[in-house]
């Protein structure tokens, strides 16, 4: 079912599929995998297969039943563009999105090639924000160009977990950039100068900048609980959200 979310940049999650497989360095310590294992042990409906990819068509119409305008993160526990999810099922997901104009749907993927291919001959609903993960240069930066090919109202980057200095990136037609460090017992550290480089590039490109968390390592390079490290960067909280284009 849809769940109120503690993720700082959304309001609720909607998971018409759960489970995934790892494809890049950002997947190494997947939070969703660990959570799926716990949910299966608890007997939570939908997680009978643990983290094995599972489509849950009975969840498709959940957003249609909610009248209050809500921002949904789609598939927080999966990837909508996983190779094993048929186009016909993705069509059903976007049909629900199109029929729920009161809501905003944030769709994030590491499979940018398939997302670009899927939308080559399809229109993106105006209330669907499309994003890609950019965890490093090798796997993540190349996804940005594929995202830019798609005519979406809002295009965004989730630079989380930020694993290295990704250097200069092209933010043309990118509306929103979320940055965050990795959490969990095996978290890899994130350095302040990596974050500042991205923030400065957002300023230059007029893209909204959202700092989600330090994660398991603080700005001082000390490993401690995520809550203790907090969300502040350079002494302030960065919660910028994108402004929809005029035609929205």
URQUI-V417969 format. One record per residue. N is the residue number from 1. RES is the residue in one small letter. OMEGA is omega in degrees with one decimal (NA if undefined). Layout:
N:RES:OMEGA + N:RES:OMEGA
//
This chain:
1:x:174.4 + 2:x:-176.9 + 3:x:170.1 + 4:x:-171.2 + 5:x:172.0 + 6:x:175.0 + 7:x:-168.0 + 8:x:-172.8 + 9:x:177.7 + 10:x:178.8 + 11:x:-176.8 + 12:x:176.7 + 13:x:177.9 + 14:x:-173.7 + 15:x:175.0 + 16:x:166.7 + 17:x:172.7 + 18:x:178.9 + 19:x:-176.0 + 20:x:171.5 + 21:x:-173.3 + 22:x:-178.4 + 23:x:-177.4 + 24:x:-174.0 + 25:x:179.1 + 26:x:-178.4 + 27:x:-168.5 + 28:x:-178.5 + 29:x:-172.1 + 30:x:178.8 + 31:x:-176.7 + 32:x:178.4 + 33:x:179.6 + 34:x:-179.6 + 35:x:179.7 + 36:x:177.6 + 37:x:178.9 + 38:x:-178.0 + 39:x:176.5 + 40:x:179.4 + 41:x:179.8 + 42:x:-179.0 + 43:x:-178.6 + 44:x:179.0 + 45:x:-179.4 + 46:x:-177.3 + 47:x:178.0 + 48:x:179.5 + 49:x:-178.6 + 50:x:-178.1 + 51:x:174.6 + 52:x:-177.3 + 53:x:-177.3 + 54:x:175.1 + 55:x:-175.6 + 56:x:-175.4 + 57:x:178.6 + 58:x:178.1 + 59:x:-171.6 + 60:x:-171.5 + 61:x:-178.6 + 62:x:-179.0 + 63:x:-179.5 + 64:x:-177.8 + 65:x:179.5 + 66:x:-176.7 + 67:x:-178.9 + 68:x:178.9 + 69:x:-173.4 + 70:x:172.8 + 71:x:-177.7 + 72:x:166.1 + 73:x:-176.1 + 74:x:176.8 + 75:x:173.0 + 76:x:-178.2 + 77:x:-176.9 + 78:x:174.8 + 79:x:-174.6 + 80:x:-176.4 + 81:x:172.8 + 82:x:-175.0 + 83:x:-176.9 + 84:x:176.1 + 85:x:-176.7 + 86:x:175.3 + 87:x:-177.5 + 88:x:178.6 + 89:x:175.5 + 90:x:175.9 + 91:x:-179.7 + 92:x:179.5 + 93:x:-178.0 + 94:x:173.3 + 95:x:176.1 + 96:x:178.1 + 97:x:-179.4 + 98:x:-179.2 + 99:x:178.8 + 100:x:-174.0 + 101:x:178.8 + 102:x:-176.9 + 103:x:168.1 + 104:x:-179.1 + 105:x:179.8 + 106:x:-177.5 + 107:x:-176.4 + 108:x:-178.6 + 109:x:166.7 + 110:x:-176.7 + 111:x:-173.7 + 112:x:179.8 + 113:x:-178.6 + 114:x:178.8 + 115:x:179.1 + 116:x:178.5 + 117:x:-179.1 + 118:x:-176.8 + 119:x:178.9 + 120:x:-178.8 + 121:x:178.8 + 122:x:176.6 + 123:x:176.7 + 124:x:174.6 + 125:x:-173.9 + 126:x:178.6 + 127:x:176.1 + 128:x:174.4 + 129:x:-176.8 + 130:x:-178.5 + 131:x:175.5 + 132:x:176.5 + 133:x:179.7 + 134:x:-175.2 + 135:x:-179.1 + 136:x:-177.8 + 137:x:-174.5 + 138:x:-175.4 + 139:x:-168.4 + 140:x:-172.6 + 141:x:-179.3 + 142:x:-179.7 + 143:x:-174.8 + 144:x:-180.0 + 145:x:179.3 + 146:x:177.1 + 147:x:-176.7 + 148:x:179.2 + 149:x:-171.8 + 150:x:-179.7 + 151:x:179.4 + 152:x:178.5 + 153:x:177.4 + 154:x:172.4 + 155:x:-176.9 + 156:x:177.8 + 157:x:170.2 + 158:x:-178.4 + 159:x:-174.7 + 160:x:-6.1 + 161:x:177.0 + 162:x:-170.7 + 163:x:-178.7 + 164:x:172.4 + 165:x:-177.0 + 166:x:173.8 + 167:x:-179.4 + 168:x:-179.9 + 169:x:-179.7 + 170:x:-179.2 + 171:x:175.7 + 172:x:178.8 + 173:x:170.4 + 174:x:-170.6 + 175:x:-169.8 + 176:x:178.6 + 177:x:177.1 + 178:x:179.1 + 179:x:178.0 + 180:x:175.8 + 181:x:-178.1 + 182:x:176.4 + 183:x:-179.9 + 184:x:-174.8 + 185:x:-179.0 + 186:x:-176.8 + 187:x:174.3 + 188:x:-172.6 + 189:x:175.1 + 190:x:-176.7 + 191:x:-178.3 + 192:x:-178.2 + 193:x:175.7 + 194:x:-179.8 + 195:x:-177.7 + 196:x:177.5 + 197:x:179.8 + 198:x:179.9 + 199:x:179.3 + 200:x:179.1 + 201:x:175.6 + 202:x:178.0 + 203:x:-177.6 + 204:x:-177.4 + 205:x:-177.6 + 206:x:176.2 + 207:x:178.5 + 208:x:-177.6 + 209:x:-178.2 + 210:x:177.4 + 211:x:-171.9 + 212:x:-175.6 + 213:x:168.3 + 214:x:-177.9 + 215:x:-174.1 + 216:x:179.4 + 217:x:-179.4 + 218:x:177.2 + 219:x:179.9 + 220:x:178.6 + 221:x:179.4 + 222:x:179.5 + 223:x:180.0 + 224:x:-179.9 + 225:x:-178.3 + 226:x:-178.1 + 227:x:-179.6 + 228:x:-179.4 + 229:x:173.4 + 230:x:-173.9 + 231:x:-175.4 + 232:x:174.3 + 233:x:-177.5 + 234:x:174.1 + 235:x:179.3 + 236:x:176.7 + 237:x:-179.1 + 238:x:-176.9 + 239:x:-177.6 + 240:x:177.0 + 241:x:-177.6 + 242:x:174.2 + 243:x:179.5 + 244:x:177.3 + 245:x:-175.0 + 246:x:-174.9 + 247:x:-177.3 + 248:x:NA
//
